[in-house]
Amino acid sequence: RTRGKSALDVALEYVADIERRANDQTGMLGLSTGFPDVDRWTSGLNSGSLVVLGGHPGMGKTAFAGALSRAVAEQGRHVAFFSLEMPTLELWERVVCSDARIDSREMATATPTAAMVGGILESTARLSRLSVTFWDDSGLSVDDMRAALLGLQAPEPLGLVVIDHLGLVRPPPHTRGMRPDLQIGAVSLACKALAKELGVTVPLLSQLNR
């Protein structure tokens, strides 16, 4: 059982947060998403928050998560990206294509033109300098991801943990035999606890049925 916080502890923490916000000229409570409209709606990516990104297959969830990762890394924070469905090279191609404004489906089905290759190489060179760690192991549980993050030796403080996607996270042992919806609920709660424990934003991608 953890030690609770006194009213004085909470008050001092709150005053420090108010001072930080007063000195912040961006008008946001958290890190920028890289999308001005999203920043206006959300006041940025707040530490300790779980953000569920739901969508049908092919709608660009992974590319959007990649853009969030780039934006956070460019603000001097480390990003952890757990790709439970897609191999790292396939994920990297999607992120790079998004950055280079190239249709990733065209890259997958056609021979790249010289212009496409030039754009891809330029984006790859730029993105490779960002502080991001990728995992593409299948069947990880939230506890597995927590252990990996606690052992992470990153040059910058951790700011974002992307999990792609909810339906492929191994449920906690205590949910064995339960209905799928209850297992998914348990995974979501564990992801929220992870965000709160590490003080980071956790975008959790979720694939919706057609």
mmCIF file of the C-alpha atoms, coordinates in Angstrom:
data_MODEL
# 
_entry.id   MODEL 
# 
loop_
_atom_site.group_PDB 
_atom_site.id 
_atom_site.type_symbol 
_atom_site.label_atom_id 
_atom_site.label_alt_id 
_atom_site.label_comp_id 
_atom_site.label_asym_id 
_atom_site.label_entity_id 
_atom_site.label_seq_id 
_atom_site.pdbx_PDB_ins_code 
_atom_site.Cartn_x 
_atom_site.Cartn_y 
_atom_site.Cartn_z 
_atom_site.occupancy 
_atom_site.B_iso_or_equiv 
_atom_site.pdbx_formal_charge 
_atom_site.auth_seq_id 
_atom_site.auth_comp_id 
_atom_site.auth_asym_id 
_atom_site.auth_atom_id 
_atom_site.pdbx_PDB_model_num 
ATOM 1   C CA . ARG A 1 1   ? 0.000   0.000   0.000   1.00 0.00 ? 1   ARG A CA 1 
ATOM 2   C CA . THR A 1 2   ? 1.431   3.388   -0.978  1.00 0.00 ? 2   THR A CA 1 
ATOM 3   C CA . ARG A 1 3   ? 1.692   6.394   1.320   1.00 0.00 ? 3   ARG A CA 1 
ATOM 4   C CA . GLY A 1 4   ? -1.032  8.985   0.869   1.00 0.00 ? 4   GLY A CA 1 
ATOM 5   C CA . LYS A 1 5   ? -0.404  12.700  0.344   1.00 0.00 ? 5   LYS A CA 1 
ATOM 6   C CA . SER A 1 6   ? -1.172  15.305  2.969   1.00 0.00 ? 6   SER A CA 1 
ATOM 7   C CA . ALA A 1 7   ? -3.152  18.439  2.152   1.00 0.00 ? 7   ALA A CA 1 
ATOM 8   C CA . LEU A 1 8   ? 0.111   20.407  2.382   1.00 0.00 ? 8   LEU A CA 1 
ATOM 9   C CA . ASP A 1 9   ? 1.823   18.083  -0.123  1.00 0.00 ? 9   ASP A CA 1 
ATOM 10  C CA . VAL A 1 10  ? -1.043  18.482  -2.586  1.00 0.00 ? 10  VAL A CA 1 
ATOM 11  C CA . ALA A 1 11  ? -1.178  22.272  -2.058  1.00 0.00 ? 11  ALA A CA 1 
ATOM 12  C CA . LEU A 1 12  ? 2.552   22.682  -2.740  1.00 0.00 ? 12  LEU A CA 1 
ATOM 13  C CA . GLU A 1 13  ? 2.319   20.502  -5.829  1.00 0.00 ? 13  GLU A CA 1 
ATOM 14  C CA . TYR A 1 14  ? -0.650  22.537  -7.055  1.00 0.00 ? 14  TYR A CA 1 
ATOM 15  C CA . VAL A 1 15  ? 1.115   25.880  -6.517  1.00 0.00 ? 15  VAL A CA 1 
ATOM 16  C CA . ALA A 1 16  ? 4.140   24.602  -8.464  1.00 0.00 ? 16  ALA A CA 1 
ATOM 17  C CA . ASP A 1 17  ? 1.835   23.541  -11.289 1.00 0.00 ? 17  ASP A CA 1 
ATOM 18  C CA . ILE A 1 18  ? 0.091   26.932  -11.335 1.00 0.00 ? 18  ILE A CA 1 
ATOM 19  C CA . GLU A 1 19  ? 3.469   28.691  -11.502 1.00 0.00 ? 19  GLU A CA 1 
ATOM 20  C CA . ARG A 1 20  ? 4.564   26.453  -14.375 1.00 0.00 ? 20  ARG A CA 1 
ATOM 21  C CA . ARG A 1 21  ? 1.362   27.163  -16.283 1.00 0.00 ? 21  ARG A CA 1 
ATOM 22  C CA . ALA A 1 22  ? 1.639   30.908  -15.647 1.00 0.00 ? 22  ALA A CA 1 
ATOM 23  C CA . ASN A 1 23  ? 5.142   30.915  -17.148 1.00 0.00 ? 23  ASN A CA 1 
ATOM 24  C CA . ASP A 1 24  ? 4.134   28.777  -20.122 1.00 0.00 ? 24  ASP A CA 1 
ATOM 25  C CA . GLN A 1 25  ? 3.363   30.969  -23.127 1.00 0.00 ? 25  GLN A CA 1 
ATOM 26  C CA . THR A 1 26  ? 1.761   28.144  -25.127 1.00 0.00 ? 26  THR A CA 1 
ATOM 27  C CA . GLY A 1 27  ? -1.459  28.178  -23.099 1.00 0.00 ? 27  GLY A CA 1 
ATOM 28  C CA . MET A 1 28  ? -1.420  24.362  -22.856 1.00 0.00 ? 28  MET A CA 1 
ATOM 29  C CA . LEU A 1 29  ? -1.434  22.090  -19.843 1.00 0.00 ? 29  LEU A CA 1 
ATOM 30  C CA . GLY A 1 30  ? 0.667   19.384  -21.499 1.00 0.00 ? 30  GLY A CA 1 
ATOM 31  C CA . LEU A 1 31  ? 2.917   18.607  -24.442 1.00 0.00 ? 31  LEU A CA 1 
ATOM 32  C CA . SER A 1 32  ? 1.856   19.700  -27.910 1.00 0.00 ? 32  SER A CA 1 
ATOM 33  C CA . THR A 1 33  ? 0.328   17.044  -30.156 1.00 0.00 ? 33  THR A CA 1 
ATOM 34  C CA . GLY A 1 34  ? 1.734   18.738  -33.249 1.00 0.00 ? 34  GLY A CA 1 
ATOM 35  C CA . PHE A 1 35  ? -1.819  19.463  -34.425 1.00 0.00 ? 35  PHE A CA 1 
ATOM 36  C CA . PRO A 1 36  ? -2.981  22.996  -33.487 1.00 0.00 ? 36  PRO A CA 1 
ATOM 37  C CA . ASP A 1 37  ? -6.694  22.131  -33.591 1.00 0.00 ? 37  ASP A CA 1 
ATOM 38  C CA . VAL A 1 38  ? -6.183  19.099  -31.339 1.00 0.00 ? 38  VAL A CA 1 
ATOM 39  C CA . ASP A 1 39  ? -4.109  21.203  -28.942 1.00 0.00 ? 39  ASP A CA 1 
ATOM 40  C CA . ARG A 1 40  ? -6.947  23.736  -28.686 1.00 0.00 ? 40  ARG A CA 1 
ATOM 41  C CA . TRP A 1 41  ? -9.477  20.992  -27.889 1.00 0.00 ? 41  TRP A CA 1 
ATOM 42  C CA . THR A 1 42  ? -7.319  19.086  -25.407 1.00 0.00 ? 42  THR A CA 1 
ATOM 43  C CA . SER A 1 43  ? -4.847  21.661  -24.008 1.00 0.00 ? 43  SER A CA 1 
ATOM 44  C CA . GLY A 1 44  ? -2.103  19.237  -25.038 1.00 0.00 ? 44  GLY A CA 1 
ATOM 45  C CA . LEU A 1 45  ? -1.064  15.767  -23.887 1.00 0.00 ? 45  LEU A CA 1 
ATOM 46  C CA . ASN A 1 46  ? -1.453  15.699  -20.113 1.00 0.00 ? 46  ASN A CA 1 
ATOM 47  C CA . SER A 1 47  ? 0.777   13.504  -17.977 1.00 0.00 ? 47  SER A CA 1 
ATOM 48  C CA . GLY A 1 48  ? -0.996  10.527  -16.435 1.00 0.00 ? 48  GLY A CA 1 
ATOM 49  C CA . SER A 1 49  ? -3.690  10.479  -19.130 1.00 0.00 ? 49  SER A CA 1 
ATOM 50  C CA . LEU A 1 50  ? -4.957  7.520   -21.134 1.00 0.00 ? 50  LEU A CA 1 
ATOM 51  C CA . VAL A 1 51  ? -6.136  8.547   -24.621 1.00 0.00 ? 51  VAL A CA 1 
ATOM 52  C CA . VAL A 1 52  ? -8.056  5.950   -26.629 1.00 0.00 ? 52  VAL A CA 1 
ATOM 53  C CA . LEU A 1 53  ? -7.699  6.401   -30.401 1.00 0.00 ? 53  LEU A CA 1 
ATOM 54  C CA . GLY A 1 54  ? -10.413 4.329   -32.047 1.00 0.00 ? 54  GLY A CA 1 
ATOM 55  C CA . GLY A 1 55  ? -11.029 3.782   -35.736 1.00 0.00 ? 55  GLY A CA 1 
ATOM 56  C CA . HIS A 1 56  ? -11.707 1.269   -38.464 1.00 0.00 ? 56  HIS A CA 1 
ATOM 57  C CA . PRO A 1 57  ? -8.805  -0.533  -40.190 1.00 0.00 ? 57  PRO A CA 1 
ATOM 58  C CA . GLY A 1 58  ? -7.020  1.656   -42.712 1.00 0.00 ? 58  GLY A CA 1 
ATOM 59  C CA . MET A 1 59  ? -8.188  4.972   -41.237 1.00 0.00 ? 59  MET A CA 1 
ATOM 60  C CA . GLY A 1 60  ? -4.670  6.092   -40.272 1.00 0.00 ? 60  GLY A CA 1 
ATOM 61  C CA . LYS A 1 61  ? -4.551  5.380   -36.527 1.00 0.00 ? 61  LYS A CA 1 
ATOM 62  C CA . THR A 1 62  ? -0.952  4.205   -36.651 1.00 0.00 ? 62  THR A CA 1 
ATOM 63  C CA . ALA A 1 63  ? 0.148   7.118   -38.846 1.00 0.00 ? 63  ALA A CA 1 
ATOM 64  C CA . PHE A 1 64  ? -1.537  9.552   -36.438 1.00 0.00 ? 64  PHE A CA 1 
ATOM 65  C CA . ALA A 1 65  ? 0.184   7.891   -33.468 1.00 0.00 ? 65  ALA A CA 1 
ATOM 66  C CA . GLY A 1 66  ? 3.457   8.199   -35.354 1.00 0.00 ? 66  GLY A CA 1 
ATOM 67  C CA . ALA A 1 67  ? 2.866   11.916  -35.862 1.00 0.00 ? 67  ALA A CA 1 
ATOM 68  C CA . LEU A 1 68  ? 2.144   12.305  -32.128 1.00 0.00 ? 68  LEU A CA 1 
ATOM 69  C CA . SER A 1 69  ? 5.368   10.449  -31.366 1.00 0.00 ? 69  SER A CA 1 
ATOM 70  C CA . ARG A 1 70  ? 7.373   12.739  -33.620 1.00 0.00 ? 70  ARG A CA 1 
ATOM 71  C CA . ALA A 1 71  ? 5.836   15.867  -32.064 1.00 0.00 ? 71  ALA A CA 1 
ATOM 72  C CA . VAL A 1 72  ? 6.597   14.709  -28.516 1.00 0.00 ? 72  VAL A CA 1 
ATOM 73  C CA . ALA A 1 73  ? 10.144  13.613  -29.378 1.00 0.00 ? 73  ALA A CA 1 
ATOM 74  C CA . GLU A 1 74  ? 10.808  16.999  -30.994 1.00 0.00 ? 74  GLU A CA 1 
ATOM 75  C CA . GLN A 1 75  ? 9.922   18.591  -27.625 1.00 0.00 ? 75  GLN A CA 1 
ATOM 76  C CA . GLY A 1 76  ? 12.811  16.766  -25.937 1.00 0.00 ? 76  GLY A CA 1 
ATOM 77  C CA . ARG A 1 77  ? 10.903  13.786  -24.540 1.00 0.00 ? 77  ARG A CA 1 
ATOM 78  C CA . HIS A 1 78  ? 11.502  10.101  -25.134 1.00 0.00 ? 78  HIS A CA 1 
ATOM 79  C CA . VAL A 1 79  ? 8.769   8.049   -26.801 1.00 0.00 ? 79  VAL A CA 1 
ATOM 80  C CA . ALA A 1 80  ? 8.075   4.331   -26.335 1.00 0.00 ? 80  ALA A CA 1 
ATOM 81  C CA . PHE A 1 81  ? 6.090   2.666   -29.101 1.00 0.00 ? 81  PHE A CA 1 
ATOM 82  C CA . PHE A 1 82  ? 4.666   -0.850  -28.616 1.00 0.00 ? 82  PHE A CA 1 
ATOM 83  C CA . SER A 1 83  ? 3.550   -2.228  -31.973 1.00 0.00 ? 83  SER A CA 1 
ATOM 84  C CA . LEU A 1 84  ? 1.812   -5.496  -31.127 1.00 0.00 ? 84  LEU A CA 1 
ATOM 85  C CA . GLU A 1 85  ? 0.378   -6.035  -34.608 1.00 0.00 ? 85  GLU A CA 1 
ATOM 86  C CA . MET A 1 86  ? 2.814   -4.570  -37.113 1.00 0.00 ? 86  MET A CA 1 
ATOM 87  C CA . PRO A 1 87  ? 6.519   -5.439  -37.525 1.00 0.00 ? 87  PRO A CA 1 
ATOM 88  C CA . THR A 1 88  ? 8.848   -2.536  -36.849 1.00 0.00 ? 88  THR A CA 1 
ATOM 89  C CA . LEU A 1 89  ? 9.897   -2.096  -40.482 1.00 0.00 ? 89  LEU A CA 1 
ATOM 90  C CA . GLU A 1 90  ? 6.278   -1.902  -41.651 1.00 0.00 ? 90  GLU A CA 1 
ATOM 91  C CA . LEU A 1 91  ? 5.482   0.548   -38.868 1.00 0.00 ? 91  LEU A CA 1 
ATOM 92  C CA . TRP A 1 92  ? 8.519   2.663   -39.759 1.00 0.00 ? 92  TRP A CA 1 
ATOM 93  C CA . GLU A 1 93  ? 7.450   2.790   -43.403 1.00 0.00 ? 93  GLU A CA 1 
ATOM 94  C CA . ARG A 1 94  ? 4.010   4.084   -42.435 1.00 0.00 ? 94  ARG A CA 1 
ATOM 95  C CA . VAL A 1 95  ? 5.464   6.748   -40.157 1.00 0.00 ? 95  VAL A CA 1 
ATOM 96  C CA . VAL A 1 96  ? 8.029   7.809   -42.751 1.00 0.00 ? 96  VAL A CA 1 
ATOM 97  C CA . CYS A 1 97  ? 5.436   7.900   -45.544 1.00 0.00 ? 97  CYS A CA 1 
ATOM 98  C CA . SER A 1 98  ? 3.192   10.083  -43.391 1.00 0.00 ? 98  SER A CA 1 
ATOM 99  C CA . ASP A 1 99  ? 6.084   12.465  -42.718 1.00 0.00 ? 99  ASP A CA 1 
ATOM 100 C CA . ALA A 1 100 ? 7.050   12.524  -46.417 1.00 0.00 ? 100 ALA A CA 1 
ATOM 101 C CA . ARG A 1 101 ? 3.383   12.906  -47.478 1.00 0.00 ? 101 ARG A CA 1 
ATOM 102 C CA . ILE A 1 102 ? 3.514   9.721   -49.534 1.00 0.00 ? 102 ILE A CA 1 
ATOM 103 C CA . ASP A 1 103 ? 0.623   7.243   -49.687 1.00 0.00 ? 103 ASP A CA 1 
ATOM 104 C CA . SER A 1 104 ? 1.909   4.153   -47.843 1.00 0.00 ? 104 SER A CA 1 
ATOM 105 C CA . ARG A 1 105 ? -0.467  1.947   -49.855 1.00 0.00 ? 105 ARG A CA 1 
ATOM 106 C CA . GLU A 1 106 ? 1.240   3.112   -53.029 1.00 0.00 ? 106 GLU A CA 1 
ATOM 107 C CA . MET A 1 107 ? 4.609   2.245   -51.518 1.00 0.00 ? 107 MET A CA 1 
ATOM 108 C CA . ALA A 1 108 ? 3.364   -1.255  -50.731 1.00 0.00 ? 108 ALA A CA 1 
ATOM 109 C CA . THR A 1 109 ? 1.914   -2.005  -54.153 1.00 0.00 ? 109 THR A CA 1 
ATOM 110 C CA . ALA A 1 110 ? 4.163   -0.216  -56.648 1.00 0.00 ? 110 ALA A CA 1 
ATOM 111 C CA . THR A 1 111 ? 7.833   0.306   -57.433 1.00 0.00 ? 111 THR A CA 1 
ATOM 112 C CA . PRO A 1 112 ? 8.911   3.546   -55.730 1.00 0.00 ? 112 PRO A CA 1 
ATOM 113 C CA . THR A 1 113 ? 9.795   6.372   -58.092 1.00 0.00 ? 113 THR A CA 1 
ATOM 114 C CA . ALA A 1 114 ? 13.003  8.369   -57.743 1.00 0.00 ? 114 ALA A CA 1 
ATOM 115 C CA . ALA A 1 115 ? 11.034  11.242  -56.210 1.00 0.00 ? 115 ALA A CA 1 
ATOM 116 C CA . MET A 1 116 ? 9.401   8.912   -53.677 1.00 0.00 ? 116 MET A CA 1 
ATOM 117 C CA . VAL A 1 117 ? 12.753  7.389   -52.727 1.00 0.00 ? 117 VAL A CA 1 
ATOM 118 C CA . GLY A 1 118 ? 14.239  10.854  -52.261 1.00 0.00 ? 118 GLY A CA 1 
ATOM 119 C CA . GLY A 1 119 ? 11.396  11.910  -49.975 1.00 0.00 ? 119 GLY A CA 1 
ATOM 120 C CA . ILE A 1 120 ? 11.587  8.654   -48.023 1.00 0.00 ? 120 ILE A CA 1 
ATOM 121 C CA . LEU A 1 121 ? 15.343  8.965   -47.458 1.00 0.00 ? 121 LEU A CA 1 
ATOM 122 C CA . GLU A 1 122 ? 15.031  12.596  -46.384 1.00 0.00 ? 122 GLU A CA 1 
ATOM 123 C CA . SER A 1 123 ? 12.289  11.762  -43.865 1.00 0.00 ? 123 SER A CA 1 
ATOM 124 C CA . THR A 1 124 ? 14.180  8.698   -42.622 1.00 0.00 ? 124 THR A CA 1 
ATOM 125 C CA . ALA A 1 125 ? 17.295  10.775  -41.966 1.00 0.00 ? 125 ALA A CA 1 
ATOM 126 C CA . ARG A 1 126 ? 15.257  13.356  -40.042 1.00 0.00 ? 126 ARG A CA 1 
ATOM 127 C CA . LEU A 1 127 ? 13.180  10.879  -38.013 1.00 0.00 ? 127 LEU A CA 1 
ATOM 128 C CA . SER A 1 128 ? 16.132  8.631   -37.143 1.00 0.00 ? 128 SER A CA 1 
ATOM 129 C CA . ARG A 1 129 ? 17.528  11.391  -34.922 1.00 0.00 ? 129 ARG A CA 1 
ATOM 130 C CA . LEU A 1 130 ? 14.448  11.380  -32.675 1.00 0.00 ? 130 LEU A CA 1 
ATOM 131 C CA . SER A 1 131 ? 14.502  9.703   -29.263 1.00 0.00 ? 131 SER A CA 1 
ATOM 132 C CA . VAL A 1 132 ? 12.101  6.796   -29.795 1.00 0.00 ? 132 VAL A CA 1 
ATOM 133 C CA . THR A 1 133 ? 12.261  3.120   -28.779 1.00 0.00 ? 133 THR A CA 1 
ATOM 134 C CA . PHE A 1 134 ? 10.171  0.529   -30.639 1.00 0.00 ? 134 PHE A CA 1 
ATOM 135 C CA . TRP A 1 135 ? 8.968   -2.905  -29.548 1.00 0.00 ? 135 TRP A CA 1 
ATOM 136 C CA . ASP A 1 136 ? 7.163   -5.254  -31.948 1.00 0.00 ? 136 ASP A CA 1 
ATOM 137 C CA . ASP A 1 137 ? 6.798   -8.307  -29.691 1.00 0.00 ? 137 ASP A CA 1 
ATOM 138 C CA . SER A 1 138 ? 3.427   -10.040 -29.956 1.00 0.00 ? 138 SER A CA 1 
ATOM 139 C CA . GLY A 1 139 ? 1.193   -10.874 -27.010 1.00 0.00 ? 139 GLY A CA 1 
ATOM 140 C CA . LEU A 1 140 ? 2.699   -8.494  -24.465 1.00 0.00 ? 140 LEU A CA 1 
ATOM 141 C CA . SER A 1 141 ? 0.761   -7.769  -21.291 1.00 0.00 ? 141 SER A CA 1 
ATOM 142 C CA . VAL A 1 142 ? 0.674   -4.363  -19.614 1.00 0.00 ? 142 VAL A CA 1 
ATOM 143 C CA . ASP A 1 143 ? 2.979   -5.789  -16.932 1.00 0.00 ? 143 ASP A CA 1 
ATOM 144 C CA . ASP A 1 144 ? 5.456   -6.805  -19.662 1.00 0.00 ? 144 ASP A CA 1 
ATOM 145 C CA . MET A 1 145 ? 5.383   -3.270  -21.056 1.00 0.00 ? 145 MET A CA 1 
ATOM 146 C CA . ARG A 1 146 ? 5.773   -1.772  -17.586 1.00 0.00 ? 146 ARG A CA 1 
ATOM 147 C CA . ALA A 1 147 ? 8.863   -3.908  -16.955 1.00 0.00 ? 147 ALA A CA 1 
ATOM 148 C CA . ALA A 1 148 ? 10.366  -2.845  -20.295 1.00 0.00 ? 148 ALA A CA 1 
ATOM 149 C CA . LEU A 1 149 ? 9.718   0.827   -19.538 1.00 0.00 ? 149 LEU A CA 1 
ATOM 150 C CA . LEU A 1 150 ? 11.165  0.666   -16.031 1.00 0.00 ? 150 LEU A CA 1 
ATOM 151 C CA . GLY A 1 151 ? 14.325  -0.859  -17.495 1.00 0.00 ? 151 GLY A CA 1 
ATOM 152 C CA . LEU A 1 152 ? 14.546  1.678   -20.304 1.00 0.00 ? 152 LEU A CA 1 
ATOM 153 C CA . GLN A 1 153 ? 17.735  3.718   -20.415 1.00 0.00 ? 153 GLN A CA 1 
ATOM 154 C CA . ALA A 1 154 ? 16.659  6.770   -22.408 1.00 0.00 ? 154 ALA A CA 1 
ATOM 155 C CA . PRO A 1 155 ? 18.614  9.999   -22.943 1.00 0.00 ? 155 PRO A CA 1 
ATOM 156 C CA . GLU A 1 156 ? 15.499  12.118  -22.332 1.00 0.00 ? 156 GLU A CA 1 
ATOM 157 C CA . PRO A 1 157 ? 12.630  11.812  -19.834 1.00 0.00 ? 157 PRO A CA 1 
ATOM 158 C CA . LEU A 1 158 ? 9.798   9.589   -20.993 1.00 0.00 ? 158 LEU A CA 1 
ATOM 159 C CA . GLY A 1 159 ? 6.858   11.579  -22.341 1.00 0.00 ? 159 GLY A CA 1 
ATOM 160 C CA . LEU A 1 160 ? 4.689   9.238   -24.413 1.00 0.00 ? 160 LEU A CA 1 
ATOM 161 C CA . VAL A 1 161 ? 3.896   5.501   -24.482 1.00 0.00 ? 161 VAL A CA 1 
ATOM 162 C CA . VAL A 1 162 ? 1.994   4.365   -27.586 1.00 0.00 ? 162 VAL A CA 1 
ATOM 163 C CA . ILE A 1 163 ? 0.244   0.968   -27.508 1.00 0.00 ? 163 ILE A CA 1 
ATOM 164 C CA . ASP A 1 164 ? -0.953  -0.419  -30.845 1.00 0.00 ? 164 ASP A CA 1 
ATOM 165 C CA . HIS A 1 165 ? -3.393  -1.924  -30.244 1.00 0.00 ? 165 HIS A CA 1 
ATOM 166 C CA . LEU A 1 166 ? -5.840  -2.666  -27.413 1.00 0.00 ? 166 LEU A CA 1 
ATOM 167 C CA . GLY A 1 167 ? -7.216  -5.914  -28.834 1.00 0.00 ? 167 GLY A CA 1 
ATOM 168 C CA . LEU A 1 168 ? -3.755  -7.517  -28.954 1.00 0.00 ? 168 LEU A CA 1 
ATOM 169 C CA . VAL A 1 169 ? -2.648  -6.766  -25.396 1.00 0.00 ? 169 VAL A CA 1 
ATOM 170 C CA . ARG A 1 170 ? -2.573  -9.981  -23.329 1.00 0.00 ? 170 ARG A CA 1 
ATOM 171 C CA . PRO A 1 171 ? -5.218  -9.656  -20.576 1.00 0.00 ? 171 PRO A CA 1 
ATOM 172 C CA . PRO A 1 172 ? -4.247  -9.940  -16.894 1.00 0.00 ? 172 PRO A CA 1 
ATOM 173 C CA . PRO A 1 173 ? -4.170  -13.499 -15.487 1.00 0.00 ? 173 PRO A CA 1 
ATOM 174 C CA . HIS A 1 174 ? -7.097  -12.831 -13.135 1.00 0.00 ? 174 HIS A CA 1 
ATOM 175 C CA . THR A 1 175 ? -9.398  -12.278 -16.142 1.00 0.00 ? 175 THR A CA 1 
ATOM 176 C CA . ARG A 1 176 ? -8.802  -15.727 -17.632 1.00 0.00 ? 176 ARG A CA 1 
ATOM 177 C CA . GLY A 1 177 ? -12.164 -17.235 -18.568 1.00 0.00 ? 177 GLY A CA 1 
ATOM 178 C CA . MET A 1 178 ? -13.981 -13.900 -18.428 1.00 0.00 ? 178 MET A CA 1 
ATOM 179 C CA . ARG A 1 179 ? -15.959 -12.391 -21.301 1.00 0.00 ? 179 ARG A CA 1 
ATOM 180 C CA . PRO A 1 180 ? -13.857 -10.518 -23.898 1.00 0.00 ? 180 PRO A CA 1 
ATOM 181 C CA . ASP A 1 181 ? -15.421 -7.166  -23.000 1.00 0.00 ? 181 ASP A CA 1 
ATOM 182 C CA . LEU A 1 182 ? -14.414 -7.614  -19.358 1.00 0.00 ? 182 LEU A CA 1 
ATOM 183 C CA . GLN A 1 183 ? -10.888 -8.552  -20.392 1.00 0.00 ? 183 GLN A CA 1 
ATOM 184 C CA . ILE A 1 184 ? -10.633 -5.446  -22.578 1.00 0.00 ? 184 ILE A CA 1 
ATOM 185 C CA . GLY A 1 185 ? -11.916 -3.356  -19.681 1.00 0.00 ? 185 GLY A CA 1 
ATOM 186 C CA . ALA A 1 186 ? -9.223  -4.812  -17.422 1.00 0.00 ? 186 ALA A CA 1 
ATOM 187 C CA . VAL A 1 187 ? -6.528  -4.022  -19.994 1.00 0.00 ? 187 VAL A CA 1 
ATOM 188 C CA . SER A 1 188 ? -7.793  -0.447  -20.308 1.00 0.00 ? 188 SER A CA 1 
ATOM 189 C CA . LEU A 1 189 ? -7.691  0.016   -16.532 1.00 0.00 ? 189 LEU A CA 1 
ATOM 190 C CA . ALA A 1 190 ? -4.144  -1.380  -16.438 1.00 0.00 ? 190 ALA A CA 1 
ATOM 191 C CA . CYS A 1 191 ? -3.092  1.056   -19.186 1.00 0.00 ? 191 CYS A CA 1 
ATOM 192 C CA . LYS A 1 192 ? -4.577  3.955   -17.214 1.00 0.00 ? 192 LYS A CA 1 
ATOM 193 C CA . ALA A 1 193 ? -2.681  2.819   -14.116 1.00 0.00 ? 193 ALA A CA 1 
ATOM 194 C CA . LEU A 1 194 ? 0.522   2.657   -16.181 1.00 0.00 ? 194 LEU A CA 1 
ATOM 195 C CA . ALA A 1 195 ? 0.034   6.228   -17.441 1.00 0.00 ? 195 ALA A CA 1 
ATOM 196 C CA . LYS A 1 196 ? -0.569  7.473   -13.932 1.00 0.00 ? 196 LYS A CA 1 
ATOM 197 C CA . GLU A 1 197 ? 2.374   5.583   -12.402 1.00 0.00 ? 197 GLU A CA 1 
ATOM 198 C CA . LEU A 1 198 ? 4.883   6.794   -15.007 1.00 0.00 ? 198 LEU A CA 1 
ATOM 199 C CA . GLY A 1 199 ? 3.411   10.291  -15.343 1.00 0.00 ? 199 GLY A CA 1 
ATOM 200 C CA . VAL A 1 200 ? 3.112   10.063  -19.138 1.00 0.00 ? 200 VAL A CA 1 
ATOM 201 C CA . THR A 1 201 ? 0.387   10.152  -21.767 1.00 0.00 ? 201 THR A CA 1 
ATOM 202 C CA . VAL A 1 202 ? -0.590  6.718   -23.114 1.00 0.00 ? 202 VAL A CA 1 
ATOM 203 C CA . PRO A 1 203 ? -2.325  6.756   -26.510 1.00 0.00 ? 203 PRO A CA 1 
ATOM 204 C CA . LEU A 1 204 ? -4.080  3.366   -26.737 1.00 0.00 ? 204 LEU A CA 1 
ATOM 205 C CA . LEU A 1 205 ? -5.109  2.494   -30.269 1.00 0.00 ? 205 LEU A CA 1 
ATOM 206 C CA . SER A 1 206 ? -8.313  0.521   -30.662 1.00 0.00 ? 206 SER A CA 1 
ATOM 207 C CA . GLN A 1 207 ? -9.539  -1.167  -33.805 1.00 0.00 ? 207 GLN A CA 1 
ATOM 208 C CA . LEU A 1 208 ? -13.278 -0.854  -34.391 1.00 0.00 ? 208 LEU A CA 1 
ATOM 209 C CA . ASN A 1 209 ? -15.266 -3.509  -36.208 1.00 0.00 ? 209 ASN A CA 1 
ATOM 210 C CA . ARG A 1 210 ? -16.531 -2.629  -39.651 1.00 0.00 ? 210 ARG A CA 1 
# 
